[in-house]
Amino acid sequence: MKLDGDWRRDGMVVARDLFTAAELAGIEDEVAKLLTGTSGLPAEELVYEPDTNPPRLRNAFRLHLYSSFFHDLARRPSLTGVMRELLGSPLRLYSSQMFLKPGHVGTEVPWHQDMPYWPFAPAEMATAWIALDDTTIENGCVRFLKGSHTLGELPHEPSGVTGNSLRLAASAVPADCAEEAVQVAKGSVVIHHCLTVHRSDPNRSVHDRRGLLFIYMSPGVRVTDASRLKGGANFPVVDG
């Protein structure tokens, strides 16, 4: 599959239209279970948008631990084939999440790198973010600082943002990396390196901006601090 972008240069690429309409319909059914509270996820894996009544779901974490559907989806050959090319083999799954960013109330995600959240080394991990809706400037598409993954791990500080507890320290935001707002059609997959700086604006539209993501690990990644692990230390091989 041809990817839009240059992984080594930019630290992010796009695989357009990777999922079919039929596959997306199946995912929609599982997402509906999250929204109706019938998914089987415990309360500690769910985060809601602040000050919403009725509560609007913002994040759902570690889906693959509770649902065979998401566990199997993380192994989809066309998806793992792309990730294997970027990270090597055997490819392992670290985690799975939903970021729902509902219309009008979906809140911002501040500038950050993913790696400071995770107790691993080396920095050979990547996130595959599957668009379940068309993502636009208006509904808060993800924005990347292209090439920022080459700068190493940057200083972070508490953000005060529900569901995204860290943000890049203001003095650490790279001034010489071009920002790109990545707008994609539903069914496309945006893949970014664990050190690529990214953020998203609030959802100012009437349209939801739901993203399902899987986080993959290279064969060389190891745990550096087991006390910081959430969801256990079983990282299944999904390819190779």
N, C-alpha and C positions, 0 to 999 in steps of 0.2 A: 504494500500500500504506500502511495505517495503521501508524505507528510508536508504540511505547510510550515515552513520555518527551518531553522538550522539549529539542531539540538546543542551542538558544541558551542556555537557562537551565542545563541540567544537564551539557552536554558529553558526553552519552552517550544512546543510544536502543537499543531492542530491536526487531528485526523477527522476529516469532514464526513458526515453521514455514515458513520461506522455502524450504527444500529438501525435496523429496519423498523417500519411502522408497526409490524406485528410484535417485534421484541419490545418496543416502547410501550405498547398496550399492556403487555405482561408486567412490565415494571410499574406502570400506572396502577395496576391492581394491587401490587404489594405496597406502594406508597399510600394508597387509600387506607390500608390497614394501619399504617403509622398514624394517619390523621384521625382515624376513628378509635384509636386506642386498642385495636385488636391484633397488634403485631406480635405481642409477646415480649417486647422490650421492657425491661424494668425501668422504673421512674428515674433512676440515677443516670440512665443513658440518654435522657431527653432534656432539652433546653428550650425554653419558650421565649418569644419576643417579649421584652419588658412592656408593662403597662398596656397589655392587650386584654380585652374582655369581649367575647370569650377568649381564652388563651390561644395564641397562634404559635404553632411549633416552628422553632428556628433551626435546631440541630437534633440529629439522632445519630448516636455513635455505636460503633462496633456491631453493625447489622449482621455481619456474617456469622457471629457467634450464636445468634438466636434464630436465624432463618436459613434453611437449606437453599432457598431461592437465591439469596444474595451470595452465599458461599459458592454456589454453582456458577452464578453470573461472573464472579471474579475470575473464573477459569475459562471464560469464553475464548476460544482459540484466536479469533481475529484481534481481540484485545491483548491477550497475553503475548501473542506473536509480536505486536508492536513494542510492548514493554520489554520483552526479551532482547530485542535489537538494541534497546537503549541501556539496559542494566545487566545483561548477561544471563547465563543459565547455570544452575537451576534458579528460577525466579520464585521468590517467596512473597506471600501476602502479609502485610503488617496489619492493616486496618481497613475499615469501610465506614462511610459516614453519609448522611444527607444534610445538605444545606438548603433550606427551603425558601428563604427570603420572600415571604408573601407580599402581594401587592399592597402598596401604600404604607405598610407597617414594617417591612423588612429593613433591618438596621445595617449600618455600615460594618465592614471588616477593615481594620486599620492596616497600614503598611506592616508587613512582617515576613519573616522566613519561617518555614515549617520546622526546620531542624532544631531550633531552640526548645520546641515542645517535646522533643523525643530523646530518649536516653540511648542513643546508638552512635556507632562510629564504624567505618568512615561515612562521610556524607554521600552515600550512593543509594539514594532512595528517590522515588518519583511518584507523583500523584496523577492519576487518570481521572479527570473531572468530566462526567457524562452529562451533557445538557439535556434535561427533560422538558425544557421549554425553549423557545427562541430567546436568546440572550441579547440584550440591547443596552445602549447607553442609559436609556430611561429606566430599565428595570434592574440596573446594577450589575452589569457584566463584570467579569474579573479583569483587572488591570495589572500588567506586569512591567517591571523594570528590566528590559531585555539586557542580558549579559551580566546581571548582578550576581549570578551564581558563581562567577569567577572571583568574587571578592572575599570569599570565606564567610564564616559565621560572624554576623554583625551584632553590636550591643542592642539588647532589648530591655524593655521596662514594662511594668504593669499598665494595662490599657484602660481598665474600668469598663470594658465592653463585654456584655453578657455573651458567653459562648466563645469569645476570643480574648483570652486573658492577657496576651502579650502584644506589644506593638514595638516597632523599631524605634529606638531612641532618636529624637528629632535631629540630633547632630550626626547621626549615622546614615540618614537617608542619602543614597548615592545621587550626586548632582549630575554625573556624566553618563547616566544610563537612560536611554530613551524609554518613555512610558508608552505602552500600547494597550488600548482598551480592546479586548478580544470579543467581538460579536460573532456568534455562531448560531446556526439553525439547530433545532432539537434533533437529537440523535448523533450529533458531533461530539468529539472527545478532545478536551484541552489537556495537554500533558505538560507538567512543569517539574523541574528539578527541585529538590528539597531546600536549596539555598537561593532560589530565585525569589526576589522580593516581589510581593503582590498585595493587592487590596481590592475592595469593591465599595462602591457608593451605596447609600440607602436605595431601596426600591421606591421610586417616585411615581410609578405607573400603576395601572389597575391590574397588570398582568403579573402572575407569580414568576419567580425565577428560580426553579428548583434544579439543584445539581446533586447527582449521586457520584460519590468518589471512592476509588480504591487506591490504597497506598501500597506500593510494591518495593521490595528490597533486593539488592544485588546479592550474589552468593557470599560476598565478603563482609557483609554488615553483621556486627556483633553488638550485644547488649553491653552498655557501659555502667548502668546503674539500675539494678533490678527493682529497687524500691520505688522507682518512678514509673514502672510499667503499669498500665491499666489493661485489664482483660487477659492477663496471663502472658506466658512466653512461648506459646505454640504458634509458630508462623508457618503455615502450611505451604508446601511446594505446589505451585499452580501451573508450572510449565518446566519441563526438563527433568 
